[in-house]
Amino acid sequence: MAINKFENKGWTPEHIGSLAGKTYVITGANSGAGFEASRILLSKGARVIMMNRNPSKSATAIADLKGSLGNQIDVHFIHIDLSKLDSVRKAAEELLEATTTIDALICNGAIAQVAKQEITIDGFESQLGVNHFGHFLLCGLVFDRLEESKGRIVIVGSNGYKMGLKRIKFEDLNFDSKYTAWESYSQSKLAQMMFGYELQRRIELAGKNVQVQVCHPGASRTNLLMDTASTFNKVLWSVMSRVVAQSAEKGAWPEVMCATEQGLENAKLYGPTKRADTVGPVGENKLDDVALDEEAATRLWQLSLEKTSLNWPL
């Protein structure tokens, strides 16, 4: 059962005051929930740095934002390809050069329902590579800057974390034995969320000044599946989204809340609270215990350090 401390209306952007002087970094921000999160934050006076894979789509997104909010908005683009660890390293360097403070890093970028198994240049199943390993590395590389800023990391998960196998398939991370688009996607989102909760635990033990929050967008009308899913799934989602999904803007509310709202707790999941947590007022969702498996999370943490060659003494 979902819990909502914001009462029947749930959390909305009306809860946000002025964000002047604050800097927010968002991956996958040229469309969908990431774009709408950018719009909301910019409308409150924040500076937004978009970290996207496609330069031309990013330029179009920035032009759209300036067209609706005015040329005075402070929005910038840094190229990142989360499927390539070298690109993540380069992007992290550029980010640290571009800003002395990061009030929140929103790990929003994702791919989903990749129809056939694809392996990244670094040897990862593509969804696990983009959704988890790419973000894990980025968070580790900019963590010190986040701590200096007393900032936040927002992990944008998915209700898919509690579906599929409901575990990390350590013995066959890439699903070489039997690949399915859904099970590999579910694993990638579970890995992201396990990472978020493990990071919370490690930060608390180390006494660091970084908040980590985990959320999900519910069922939102975005283009997440359009580049990667099978034709059948694309058509199915195109039809279903008109009936069961909410707008991309409302899908952005949980991540904006997690980046700005005071008083959020650890070991929680925030998102829509109606119709099996797919749409509706934003609040706290019931969290499946699978995401809080500390033994699996510790193993995933060590594996992630090895796979990304990251030195993160936390």
C-alpha angles and dihedrals in degrees: 000000000000119000122211121192088177090067125230097329093052125206116326134173087262085083091067120094125192114322094190111148094021126115124211125189119202129184118213093019104147094087144006122014093347091056092047091048088053091051093051095047093046091049088059092054100262128141112241127199112195116207106198140157099224117063096191094050088047091053090051091048092051091048090051091050093049090047092056101032103029136260091274094075116114106231129146140177131226119183116237133164105196090196091066119061092202089056090051091051092050092046091050090053091051091048093052089050092048099053138026092201135042114189092182138359108206111202095206104137116105147149123217144194095007101196099217129024111275124184121209123230087260093054102259130131100259100244093047089045096051102032099040117010095042093050093041090057094045092050092049094048095052098033095105091054089050091052092049087053094044083234138159141246115214117199112201104208132168139234083245088082091083095047132069112037093339091221142070108266095222092169092057110014093169095048090237091157095053121354122202124173094224100047093047091048092048090050091051093053092044088052091052093050095044087052091052094053093042089051089052090054094047093047091051092050091048094045093234125164100236125109121211122198130180125209143154132215098225116216106337133169101250136132093247094124099037098087100040115022127094117267090253093053092046092054092043093051092044089058098038096046091063089059109030106024133085127220122287088243092060088044087060095054097084093054093045090049091050090050096049115018121101124223100034115151135225124255091031135122121214128198145103113334106204135079096019090323094298101115141001138058115004117244143114120323129205106263119221112232091234089078091055097052098133096190092054091042092053090050091048091049093054092044091050092052090052096044094049096037087231124162102210109157098196 
